[in-house]
Amino acid sequence: MVRFILFFLVSNFVFSQSYFVYVASESDDTVSLLKFENNEINEVERITVGTYPTEIEGPHGITVDPNGKFWYLSLAHGNPFGKLVKYSTESNEVVDETTLGLFPASMQVSTTTGFLYCVNFNLHGSMKPSTVSVVDPVTMTEITTITTGSMPHGSRISPDGLFQYSVAMMSGELFEIDALGLEVNRTLDLENKMMKNDGMKSMDGMKSMDEMKSMDEMKSMDGMKHSMVKPTWVIPHPKQNLAYVAGNGSDEVIEVDLDAWKVSDRFKTGKGPYNLEISPDGKLLIGTIKSEGKTAIWNLDDKKLLGEIKNTTSVSHGIAISSDSKYAFISVEGIGGEPGIVDVISLENYQLISSIEVGKQAGGIAFWKQDNL
């Protein structure tokens, strides 16, 4: 009888799950710690970041250490360089900091080398190659910088921790960095150069031959190529040797076969895809459609669009996905003096289920942990 009662109680007990996310607000110099539970998201704490109270230092990229004990923040607007700041997840207080390059942006820590790799976006001056900073997060020392392309933005580490991938927005290239050798392994031009014979148009009808010729003339003006693709993000697949790139200028997602090191597919999106993430189970690709204020969800088996959700406000930005592949957390910048917003989208029914206001221009966002209660 006692055994039956225990079985009844356990089988009817509803386990509550809590999800924690960090989001940076670039125009407010704040980071919000958010908690999502019982289909509602709330702000647990708002942390003021930066050194100079009279200046906006622009927190941009954010990532959580694989061990969950620390989170790292790039401050984009420095004097003249940006910073990387290390915080404790236990107290949300500063542990240490170091100087990086011009406008440091997205970053991640390798589970194999333990190093943090951060791209330096470099918005200042003429278009020229920029760098990836390699940092020892224990000592918070910049070990080296690796030269890549013009305006590198989105970057992610391969699942095995051996490679760092980044895309250069203005030069239209994908870079593979050897995380152990600390050098560029391979570079891939992401432009669509395949042409049809009829009408001399590209495969997707984007550019005529004359237009491509004028592009070549334009790129030689300052010695740097000016990309039509304008890639803003890259995400390696968690289980297959593929990577997906957001073509912000060409309104497409580009699939790259990492074994063959070539473009294996392209499919159209709404206007201005910006960030991409893949669910940990490898089934779904989620993308922010920045210019339309939407989030799109695709099935990676057949590239079918499963859902397109209108975000709560304009200028959709970053994506963080829960470790159980059930929820996507979307940072939405807003316009002007509007507060930023984080939307929670169900990856089971592709619907918006909760939202919370945070600081202005919500951008970088990172999933911290999932607690079972």
C-alpha positions as CSV (number, residue, x, y, z in Angstrom):
1,M,0.0,0.0,0.0
2,V,2.8,2.4,0.9
3,R,4.6,1.5,-2.3
4,F,1.5,2.3,-4.3
5,I,1.0,5.7,-2.6
6,L,4.6,6.6,-3.3
7,F,4.3,5.6,-6.9
8,F,1.1,7.6,-7.3
9,L,2.7,10.7,-5.8
10,V,5.8,10.5,-7.9
11,S,3.9,9.8,-11.2
12,N,1.6,12.7,-10.6
13,F,4.2,15.2,-9.5
14,V,4.8,17.9,-12.1
15,F,8.5,18.8,-12.2
16,S,9.1,22.5,-12.6
17,Q,12.0,23.7,-14.8
18,S,13.8,27.0,-14.6
19,Y,15.9,28.5,-17.4
20,F,18.4,31.3,-16.9
21,V,19.7,33.7,-19.6
22,Y,22.0,36.7,-19.7
23,V,21.3,39.6,-22.1
24,A,23.4,42.7,-22.8
25,S,21.8,46.1,-23.5
26,E,24.2,48.0,-25.6
27,S,22.8,51.6,-25.2
28,D,22.2,51.3,-21.5
29,D,25.5,49.7,-20.3
30,T,23.5,47.0,-18.5
31,V,23.3,43.2,-18.5
32,S,20.0,41.5,-17.3
33,L,19.9,38.1,-15.7
34,L,16.5,36.6,-16.7
35,K,14.6,33.6,-15.3
36,F,12.0,31.7,-17.3
37,E,9.7,29.4,-15.4
38,N,6.0,28.3,-15.8
39,N,5.8,30.0,-19.2
40,E,6.8,33.4,-17.8
41,I,10.1,35.2,-18.1
42,N,11.2,37.7,-15.4
43,E,14.2,39.8,-14.7
44,V,16.1,38.6,-11.6
45,E,18.8,41.2,-11.6
46,R,20.0,44.2,-13.7
47,I,23.8,44.6,-13.6
48,T,25.5,47.9,-14.5
49,V,28.6,47.4,-16.5
50,G,31.4,49.6,-17.8
51,T,34.0,51.8,-16.2
52,Y,33.0,55.4,-17.1
53,P,29.6,56.5,-15.8
54,T,29.3,59.4,-18.2
55,E,30.0,57.3,-21.3
56,I,28.1,54.5,-23.1
57,E,30.7,51.7,-23.5
58,G,28.5,49.4,-25.4
59,P,28.3,45.9,-24.0
60,H,27.9,43.8,-27.1
61,G,29.0,40.1,-27.0
62,I,28.3,37.8,-24.1
63,T,29.1,34.2,-23.4
64,V,29.0,31.8,-20.4
65,D,32.0,29.6,-19.6
66,P,31.3,25.9,-20.3
67,N,31.7,25.2,-16.5
68,G,28.9,27.7,-15.8
69,K,30.9,29.6,-13.2
70,F,31.8,32.7,-15.2
71,W,30.3,34.9,-17.9
72,Y,32.3,37.2,-20.2
73,L,31.3,40.5,-21.8
74,S,32.8,42.5,-24.6
75,L,32.7,46.3,-24.1
76,A,32.8,47.7,-27.7
77,H,33.5,51.4,-27.2
78,G,36.9,51.8,-25.6
79,N,39.7,54.4,-25.5
80,P,40.7,53.5,-28.2
81,F,40.2,49.7,-27.8
82,G,37.5,47.6,-26.4
83,K,37.6,45.3,-23.3
84,L,36.7,41.8,-22.3
85,V,35.3,41.6,-18.7
86,K,35.0,38.5,-16.6
87,Y,32.1,38.1,-14.1
88,S,31.1,35.5,-11.6
89,T,27.8,33.8,-12.1
90,E,27.5,33.4,-8.4
91,S,27.7,37.1,-7.5
92,N,27.5,38.8,-11.0
93,E,30.5,40.9,-9.9
94,V,33.6,41.7,-11.9
95,V,36.5,39.2,-11.5
96,D,39.0,40.6,-14.0
97,E,39.3,42.3,-17.4
98,T,41.7,42.8,-20.3
99,T,42.0,45.1,-23.3
100,L,41.2,43.6,-26.8
101,G,41.0,45.2,-30.3
102,L,38.6,47.7,-31.9
103,F,35.0,47.0,-31.2
104,P,35.2,43.4,-29.8
105,A,32.0,41.5,-30.6
106,S,31.0,37.9,-30.4
107,M,33.0,35.2,-28.6
108,Q,33.1,31.7,-27.1
109,V,35.3,29.5,-24.9
110,S,36.7,26.3,-26.4
111,T,36.0,23.2,-24.3
112,T,39.3,21.7,-25.6
113,T,41.8,24.5,-25.3
114,G,40.1,26.5,-22.6
115,F,40.9,29.7,-24.5
116,L,38.3,32.4,-25.3
117,Y,38.2,33.5,-29.0
118,C,36.7,37.0,-29.6
119,V,36.4,38.8,-33.0
120,N,37.3,42.4,-33.2
121,F,34.6,44.0,-35.5
122,N,36.5,47.2,-36.1
123,L,33.9,49.8,-37.2
124,H,36.4,52.6,-37.4
125,G,38.2,54.0,-40.5
126,S,38.6,52.3,-43.9
127,M,37.8,48.7,-44.6
128,K,40.8,46.6,-43.8
129,P,41.5,43.1,-42.3
130,S,40.7,42.8,-38.6
131,T,41.5,40.2,-36.0
132,V,40.4,37.5,-33.6
133,S,41.8,37.9,-30.1
134,V,42.7,34.7,-28.2
135,V,42.5,35.1,-24.5
136,D,43.4,32.9,-21.5
137,P,40.3,33.4,-19.4
138,V,42.1,32.1,-16.2
139,T,44.7,34.9,-16.2
140,M,42.7,37.2,-18.5
141,T,45.6,37.7,-20.8
142,E,45.4,38.2,-24.5
143,I,47.8,35.5,-25.9
144,T,47.7,36.5,-29.5
145,T,45.7,38.1,-32.3
146,I,44.9,36.3,-35.6
147,T,44.3,38.4,-38.7
148,T,41.1,37.5,-40.6
149,G,38.8,39.7,-42.8
150,S,37.0,43.0,-42.9
151,M,34.5,43.5,-40.1
152,P,34.4,40.0,-38.5
153,H,31.2,39.7,-36.5
154,G,29.5,36.3,-35.8
155,S,31.8,33.6,-34.5
156,R,31.3,30.2,-32.9
157,I,33.5,27.2,-31.8
158,S,33.1,23.7,-33.3
159,P,31.4,21.1,-31.0
160,D,34.8,19.4,-30.5
161,G,36.4,22.7,-29.5
162,L,39.2,22.3,-32.1
163,F,38.1,25.1,-34.6
164,Q,36.8,28.6,-34.4
165,Y,34.6,29.8,-37.2
166,S,33.9,33.5,-38.0
167,V,32.5,35.5,-40.8
168,A,33.8,38.9,-42.1
169,M,30.8,41.0,-43.0
170,M,32.4,43.4,-45.5
171,S,34.8,40.9,-47.2
172,G,32.2,38.2,-47.4
173,E,34.4,35.4,-46.1
174,L,34.2,32.4,-43.7
175,F,37.3,31.7,-41.7
176,E,38.3,28.5,-39.9
177,I,40.9,29.0,-37.2
178,D,42.9,26.1,-35.8
179,A,42.1,26.5,-32.0
180,L,45.3,24.6,-31.1
181,G,47.7,26.0,-33.7
182,L,46.2,29.6,-33.3
183,E,46.3,30.3,-37.1
184,V,43.8,30.5,-40.0
185,N,43.4,27.1,-41.4
186,R,41.1,27.8,-44.3
187,T,39.2,30.8,-45.9
188,L,36.0,30.5,-48.0
189,D,34.6,33.1,-50.3
190,L,30.8,33.1,-49.7
191,E,29.8,35.1,-52.8
192,N,27.5,33.4,-55.3
193,K,29.5,33.3,-58.5
194,M,27.5,30.7,-60.4
195,M,25.9,32.1,-63.5
196,K,23.1,31.0,-65.9
197,N,23.8,31.2,-69.6
198,D,20.3,32.7,-70.3
199,G,20.4,36.4,-69.5
200,M,23.8,36.2,-67.8
201,K,22.2,36.1,-64.4
202,S,23.3,34.4,-61.2
203,M,21.6,31.2,-60.1
204,D,19.3,33.1,-57.7
205,G,18.7,36.0,-60.1
206,M,20.5,38.5,-57.8
207,K,23.2,39.9,-60.1
208,S,23.8,40.4,-63.8
209,M,27.3,40.0,-65.3
210,D,27.6,43.8,-65.7
211,E,26.7,44.3,-62.0
212,M,29.3,41.7,-61.0
213,K,31.9,43.5,-63.1
214,S,31.1,46.9,-61.5
215,M,31.4,45.2,-58.1
216,D,34.9,44.0,-59.0
217,E,35.7,47.6,-59.9
218,M,34.3,48.9,-56.6
219,K,36.2,46.5,-54.5
220,S,39.5,47.5,-56.0
221,M,39.0,51.2,-55.0
222,D,40.4,50.6,-51.5
223,G,42.0,47.2,-52.0
224,M,39.3,45.4,-50.1
225,K,36.4,43.3,-51.4
226,H,32.9,44.6,-50.7
227,S,30.6,41.7,-50.2
228,M,27.0,41.4,-51.5
229,V,26.4,38.6,-49.0
230,K,27.4,40.6,-46.0
231,P,27.6,37.5,-43.7
232,T,26.9,38.4,-40.1
233,W,26.8,35.0,-38.3
234,V,28.0,31.4,-38.5
235,I,27.0,28.4,-36.5
236,P,28.5,24.9,-36.8
237,H,26.1,22.0,-36.6
238,P,26.3,20.2,-33.3
239,K,26.3,16.7,-34.9
240,Q,27.2,17.0,-38.6
241,N,30.2,18.5,-40.3
242,L,28.2,21.5,-41.6
243,A,28.0,25.1,-40.8
244,Y,25.3,27.7,-41.5
245,V,25.9,31.4,-42.4
246,A,23.5,34.3,-42.3
247,G,23.7,36.3,-45.5
248,N,22.5,39.6,-44.2
249,G,22.9,41.4,-47.5
250,S,21.7,38.6,-49.8
251,D,18.7,37.5,-47.6
252,E,19.7,33.9,-47.5
253,V,21.1,31.2,-45.3
254,I,24.3,29.5,-46.7
255,E,25.1,25.9,-45.8
256,V,28.8,25.0,-45.9
257,D,30.1,21.5,-46.1
258,L,33.1,21.6,-43.7
259,D,34.6,18.4,-45.1
260,A,34.6,19.6,-48.7
261,W,35.0,23.3,-47.6
262,K,32.5,24.5,-50.1
263,V,29.0,26.0,-50.2
264,S,26.6,23.0,-50.3
265,D,23.2,24.8,-50.3
266,R,21.6,28.3,-50.2
267,F,18.0,29.0,-49.2
268,K,16.1,32.3,-49.1
269,T,15.0,34.1,-46.0
270,G,13.1,37.3,-45.1
271,K,15.0,40.6,-45.3
272,G,18.2,40.9,-43.3
273,P,18.9,37.6,-41.5
274,Y,21.3,38.5,-38.7
275,N,22.0,35.7,-36.1
276,L,21.6,32.0,-36.4
277,E,21.6,29.2,-33.8
278,I,20.9,25.4,-34.0
279,S,19.0,23.5,-31.3
280,P,21.3,21.2,-29.3
281,D,19.4,18.2,-30.7
282,G,20.5,19.3,-34.2
283,K,17.0,19.4,-35.6
284,L,16.1,23.1,-35.9
285,L,17.8,26.2,-37.3
286,I,16.6,29.4,-35.7
287,G,17.3,32.8,-37.3
288,T,16.6,36.4,-36.4
289,I,15.2,38.4,-39.5
290,K,16.5,41.7,-38.3
291,S,15.0,44.0,-40.9
292,E,11.5,42.5,-40.5
293,G,11.4,42.1,-36.7
294,K,10.8,38.4,-37.0
295,T,12.3,35.1,-35.9
296,A,12.3,32.2,-38.4
297,I,12.5,28.4,-37.6
298,W,13.6,25.8,-40.2
299,N,13.7,22.0,-40.2
300,L,17.3,21.2,-41.0
301,D,16.4,17.9,-42.6
302,D,14.6,19.5,-45.6
303,K,15.2,23.2,-45.0
304,K,11.4,23.7,-44.7
305,L,10.2,26.9,-42.9
306,L,8.3,25.7,-39.9
307,G,7.4,29.0,-38.4
308,E,7.9,32.8,-38.7
309,I,7.1,34.6,-35.5
310,K,6.7,38.4,-35.3
311,N,8.8,39.7,-32.4
312,T,7.4,42.0,-29.8
313,T,9.2,45.1,-31.1
314,S,11.5,46.0,-34.0
315,V,15.1,45.0,-34.9
316,S,15.5,41.3,-33.9
317,H,19.0,40.6,-32.8
318,G,20.4,37.6,-30.8
319,I,19.4,34.0,-30.1
320,A,20.0,31.7,-27.1
321,I,18.5,28.2,-27.0
322,S,17.7,26.1,-23.9
323,S,19.8,23.0,-23.3
324,D,16.8,20.8,-23.8
325,S,16.0,22.3,-27.2
326,K,12.5,23.4,-26.1
327,Y,12.8,27.2,-26.1
328,A,14.5,30.0,-28.0
329,F,15.3,33.3,-26.2
330,I,15.4,36.2,-28.7
331,S,16.9,39.7,-27.9
332,V,15.1,42.5,-29.7
333,E,16.7,45.9,-29.9
334,G,13.8,48.3,-30.3
335,I,14.1,51.7,-31.9
336,G,15.3,55.0,-30.4
337,G,14.4,55.3,-26.7
338,E,12.3,52.1,-26.7
339,P,13.4,49.4,-24.1
340,G,14.9,46.3,-25.5
341,I,12.9,43.1,-25.1
342,V,13.6,39.4,-24.8
343,D,11.0,37.1,-26.4
344,V,10.6,33.5,-25.5
345,I,9.5,31.2,-28.4
346,S,8.4,27.6,-28.0
347,L,10.4,25.3,-30.3
348,E,7.6,22.7,-30.0
349,N,4.7,24.8,-31.3
350,Y,6.6,27.8,-32.8
351,Q,4.7,30.4,-30.8
352,L,5.7,33.4,-28.8
353,I,4.8,32.6,-25.2
354,S,6.4,35.3,-23.0
355,S,8.3,38.6,-23.1
356,I,10.2,40.9,-20.8
357,E,11.5,44.5,-21.1
358,V,15.3,45.0,-20.5
359,G,17.7,47.9,-21.2
360,K,17.8,49.8,-24.5
361,Q,19.2,48.0,-27.6
362,A,19.2,44.4,-26.3
363,G,21.8,42.5,-28.3
364,G,24.2,39.8,-27.1
365,I,22.4,37.0,-25.3
366,A,23.6,33.7,-23.7
367,F,22.0,30.7,-22.1
368,W,23.4,30.0,-18.7
369,K,21.7,27.0,-17.1
370,Q,18.5,24.9,-16.7
371,D,17.4,23.8,-13.2
372,N,15.0,21.0,-12.5
373,L,12.9,21.6,-9.4
